[in-house]
Amino acid sequence: MNQKMKKSFLVASLLCGAGLVLFLICLFGTGFDFAKMSNVTYETNTHEISETFADIKVDVSTADVCLVPADTTSCKVVCKETNQLKHSVKVENGTLVIHEVDERRFVNFIGFTFESPSVTIYLPKEEYSRLDVKGNTGDVNVPAQFRFNQAKVEVDTGDIKWSAPVTTTLELKTDTGDVTVSNVVTEALTVKTSTGDATITTATVSGALSVKSSTGDMKITDTQCKTMRADSNTGDVKLKNTVASDLADVTNDTGDVILNGFDSAYITIKTDTGDVEGTVLSEKTFFAESDTGDVEVPRTISEEICEITTDTGDIEVKVK
């Protein structure tokens, strides 16, 4: 290391040290209250809605979105936001439309805060036609007190929690966030995640249930559907007390498939290096094959079929 590089390294070290000292001084000055160190100011604005609407459309980036039953006969939307990133709230052609109004300049992106924006929608009715929510980093929470004819939620890194019944189709999609579905009744349910987990509990789906995940785990419990498609790459697939009356198709690469009281008239399970183990509820005619793994299945004969194939994984399935 030459003399010039040594001096540069020394200056950089001194600057880092000075920054650390200033940070500690600020911590002591605020009594270790990190919120007081924020240089981003939030305000709360309430929008009273007098018009009637049947559909709800929300398009935000960082705000959390939460639906709450109203204790009055009118709707209101409460937005926690900054001066430079506010939300427009209005009714257009029978649709409650909420979207961001971004007036930030470059200097507004330089800062930090321990708070997060939010949009809380207080709804007076229980039933609405369509809900469409798009977001980036915020979470979405829809409780069981509402009912929709059709619903779709799509976020990037946020979590999705859904408990409301939907008459026709319910689509939930996130990349790095988790999806949690509970006590849902619907005709068709689609859940997609990349690195997040997908958890479905006590769902009744009269048609197709489709769940897809890349590296996240998938857990489906106490659920009834007509057909099921579960597709994962490296995450585990766990099916407990769940029945697909017609067809169940489970595909996994390196993750395991664990059955605990699972059943369907026609089951196909395929993995590469993952194991397949557990119990089914009724007798099947089993066709099980593994290239290098061990295989142990009942030698029963039935009109119902269970096909299991793996490359290097083990297979051990029993009738419960």
C-alpha positions in Angstrom: 0.0 0.0 0.0 1.6 3.3 -1.1 1.5 6.5 0.9 -1.4 8.0 -1.0 -3.6 5.0 -0.4 -2.7 5.0 3.3 -3.7 8.7 3.7 -7.0 8.0 1.9 -7.7 5.0 4.1 -6.9 7.1 7.2 -9.2 9.9 6.1 -12.0 7.4 5.4 -11.6 5.8 8.8 -11.7 9.2 10.6 -14.9 10.2 8.7 -16.5 6.9 9.7 -15.5 7.3 13.3 -16.8 10.9 13.3 -20.1 9.7 11.9 -20.4 7.0 14.5 -19.7 9.5 17.3 -22.4 11.9 15.9 -24.8 9.0 15.7 -24.2 8.0 19.3 -24.5 11.7 20.4 -27.9 11.8 18.7 -29.0 8.6 20.4 -28.1 9.9 23.8 -29.8 13.2 23.0 -33.1 11.5 22.1 -33.0 9.1 25.0 -32.5 6.2 22.6 -35.8 7.0 21.0 -35.2 6.1 17.3 -38.4 7.7 16.2 -37.1 11.2 17.2 -34.2 10.7 14.9 -36.4 10.6 11.8 -36.2 13.5 9.4 -39.4 12.5 7.6 -42.6 14.0 8.9 -45.9 12.2 8.7 -49.4 13.6 9.0 -52.9 12.0 9.2 -55.6 13.1 6.8 -59.2 11.8 6.8 -61.4 11.7 3.7 -65.1 11.5 4.2 -66.9 9.7 1.4 -70.6 10.6 0.8 -71.1 8.9 -2.6 -72.1 5.3 -3.0 -69.9 2.7 -4.6 -69.7 -1.0 -5.3 -66.1 -1.4 -6.4 -62.8 -0.5 -4.6 -59.6 0.1 -6.4 -56.3 0.9 -4.5 -52.9 1.6 -6.2 -50.1 2.5 -3.7 -46.4 1.9 -3.4 -45.2 1.9 0.2 -48.4 2.3 2.2 -50.0 -0.5 4.2 -53.7 -1.1 3.2 -56.2 -2.2 5.7 -60.0 -2.6 5.5 -61.9 -2.0 8.7 -65.7 -2.2 9.4 -67.1 1.3 10.0 -69.1 2.1 13.1 -71.2 4.6 11.0 -73.3 4.5 7.9 -70.7 6.4 5.8 -67.3 5.5 4.5 -64.1 7.3 5.4 -60.4 6.8 4.4 -57.7 7.6 6.8 -54.3 8.2 5.2 -51.0 8.4 7.1 -48.7 10.2 4.7 -46.1 12.9 4.0 -46.5 16.2 2.4 -44.7 15.1 -0.8 -46.4 11.7 -1.1 -50.1 12.0 -0.5 -53.1 10.0 -1.5 -56.0 10.9 -3.8 -59.4 9.5 -2.6 -62.5 9.9 -4.7 -65.5 8.0 -6.2 -65.5 7.6 -10.0 -68.3 5.8 -11.8 -69.3 3.8 -8.8 -65.7 2.9 -7.8 -63.8 4.1 -4.7 -60.4 5.0 -6.2 -57.4 5.5 -4.0 -54.0 6.3 -5.5 -50.8 8.1 -4.7 -49.9 11.7 -5.7 -46.2 11.7 -5.8 -44.7 15.2 -5.6 -41.3 14.2 -4.3 -38.2 15.7 -5.7 -34.7 14.2 -5.5 -33.9 15.8 -2.2 -37.0 14.2 -0.6 -35.5 10.7 -1.1 -32.6 11.6 1.1 -33.8 10.8 4.6 -34.9 8.0 6.9 -37.8 7.2 9.1 -38.9 4.4 11.4 -42.6 5.0 10.5 -44.5 3.8 7.4 -47.4 5.2 5.5 -50.8 3.6 5.7 -54.3 3.7 4.1 -57.1 2.5 6.3 -60.5 2.2 4.7 -63.5 2.2 7.0 -66.4 0.5 5.1 -70.0 0.8 6.2 -71.4 -2.2 4.2 -70.4 -5.8 4.4 -70.7 -6.7 0.7 -69.0 -5.1 -2.3 -68.6 -6.2 -6.0 -64.9 -6.0 -6.7 -61.7 -5.2 -4.8 -58.5 -4.5 -6.6 -55.3 -3.7 -4.7 -51.8 -3.0 -6.1 -48.8 -2.2 -4.0 -45.0 -2.5 -3.7 -43.6 -2.7 -0.1 -46.8 -2.3 2.0 -48.9 -5.0 3.6 -52.5 -5.7 2.8 -55.1 -6.9 5.4 -58.7 -7.8 4.6 -60.7 -9.2 7.5 -63.6 -11.7 7.6 -66.3 -9.1 8.1 -66.5 -8.3 4.3 -67.7 -10.2 1.3 -66.7 -9.6 -2.4 -67.9 -10.9 -5.7 -64.3 -10.8 -7.1 -61.0 -9.8 -5.6 -57.4 -9.4 -6.6 -54.4 -8.3 -4.5 -50.9 -7.9 -6.0 -47.8 -6.6 -4.0 -44.1 -6.9 -4.3 -42.4 -7.3 -0.9 -45.5 -6.8 1.3 -47.4 -9.5 3.2 -51.1 -10.3 2.4 -53.6 -11.5 5.1 -57.0 -12.4 3.8 -60.1 -13.8 5.6 -63.1 -12.4 3.6 -65.3 -14.7 1.5 -65.3 -14.2 -2.3 -68.1 -15.4 -4.5 -66.2 -16.1 -7.7 -62.4 -15.6 -8.0 -59.8 -14.6 -5.4 -56.2 -13.9 -6.6 -53.4 -13.1 -4.2 -49.8 -12.5 -5.4 -46.6 -11.3 -3.7 -42.9 -11.7 -4.5 -40.9 -11.7 -1.2 -43.9 -11.3 1.2 -46.0 -14.0 2.9 -49.6 -14.9 2.0 -51.9 -16.0 4.7 -55.5 -17.1 3.9 -57.9 -18.3 6.6 -61.6 -19.2 6.8 -62.3 -18.3 3.1 -65.2 -19.5 1.0 -64.8 -19.0 -2.8 -65.2 -20.6 -6.2 -61.6 -20.3 -7.2 -58.5 -19.4 -5.2 -55.0 -18.5 -6.7 -52.0 -17.8 -4.5 -48.5 -17.0 -5.8 -45.3 -16.2 -4.0 -41.6 -16.2 -4.8 -39.6 -16.2 -1.6 -42.5 -15.9 0.8 -44.5 -18.6 2.5 -48.0 -19.5 1.5 -50.4 -20.6 4.3 -54.0 -21.6 3.7 -56.2 -22.6 6.6 -59.8 -23.7 6.7 -60.7 -22.8 3.1 -63.6 -24.0 1.1 -63.1 -23.8 -2.7 -65.9 -25.1 -4.8 -63.6 -25.1 -7.9 -59.9 -24.9 -8.5 -57.2 -24.2 -5.8 -53.8 -23.1 -7.3 -50.8 -22.4 -5.1 -47.4 -21.6 -6.5 -44.1 -20.8 -4.6 -40.4 -20.7 -5.5 -38.3 -20.8 -2.3 -41.0 -20.3 0.3 -42.8 -23.1 2.2 -46.4 -24.0 1.4 -48.9 -25.2 4.0 -52.5 -26.1 3.4 -54.6 -27.2 6.3 -58.3 -28.1 6.9 -59.2 -27.2 3.3 -61.7 -28.6 0.8 -61.6 -28.0 -3.0 -62.5 -29.7 -6.2 -59.1 -29.6 -7.9 -55.7 -28.6 -6.5 -52.5 -27.6 -8.1 -49.5 -27.1 -5.8 -46.2 -26.1 -7.4 -43.0 -25.3 -5.5 -39.2 -25.3 -6.2 -37.1 -25.4 -3.0 -39.8 -25.0 -0.3 -41.6 -27.8 1.5 -45.3 -28.6 0.7 -47.4 -29.6 3.7 -50.9 -30.8 3.1 -52.9 -31.6 6.3 -56.6 -32.6 6.7 -57.1 -31.4 3.1 -59.2 -33.0 0.4 -59.4 -32.3 -3.4 -62.4 -34.2 -4.5 -61.4 -34.7 -8.2 -57.7 -34.1 -8.8 -54.6 -33.1 -6.9 -51.3 -32.3 -8.7 -48.3 -31.6 -6.6 -44.9 -30.7 -8.1 -41.7 -29.9 -6.2 -38.0 -29.7 -7.0 -35.7 -29.9 -4.0 -38.3 -29.5 -1.2 -40.2 -32.3 0.5 -43.9 -33.1 0.2 -45.5 -34.0 3.5 -49.0 -35.5 3.7 -51.0 -35.7 6.9 -54.6 -36.8 6.2 -54.6 -35.7 2.6 -56.9 -37.2 0.0 -58.1 -36.9 -3.6 -59.6 -39.3 -6.2 -56.6 -38.9 -8.4 -53.2 -37.8 -6.9 -50.0 -37.1 -8.8 -46.9 -36.1 -6.9 -43.5 -35.4 -8.5 -40.3 -34.2 -7.0 -36.6 -34.2 -8.0 -34.5 -34.5 -4.8 -37.3 -34.0 -2.2 -38.9 -36.8 -0.2 -42.6 -37.7 -0.2 -44.0 -39.0 3.1 -47.2 -39.1 5.1 -50.7 -40.4 5.0 -53.7 -40.4 2.7 -57.3 -40.9 3.9 -58.5 -43.7 1.6 -57.2 -46.7 -0.2 -55.5 -46.1 -3.5 -53.9 -48.0 -6.3 -50.3 -46.7 -5.9 -47.8 -46.3 -8.6 -44.6 -45.1 -6.9 -41.1 -44.9 -8.4 -37.8 -43.4 -7.3 -34.4 -43.6 -9.2 -32.1 -43.8 -6.2 -34.5 -43.4 -3.1 -36.4 -46.0 -1.1 -40.0 -46.7 -1.9 -42.7 -47.9 0.6 -46.4 -47.7 -0.2 -49.4 -50.0 0.5 -50.2 -52.7 -2.0 -53.9 -51.8 -2.2 -56.2 -51.9 -5.2 -58.8 -49.1 -5.7 -60.4 -47.1 -8.4 -58.7 -44.1 -6.9 -55.1 -43.5 -8.1 -52.0 -42.2 -6.5 -48.9 -41.7 -8.7 -45.6 -40.6 -7.0 -42.3 -40.2 -8.8 -39.0 -38.8 -7.5 -35.4 -38.8 -8.8 -33.3 -39.1 -5.6 -36.0 -38.7 -2.9 -37.5 -41.3 -0.7 -41.2 -42.3 -0.8 -43.1 -43.5 2.2 -46.9 -43.1 2.2 -49.6 -45.0 4.2 -53.4 -45.1 4.4 -54.5 -43.4 7.6 
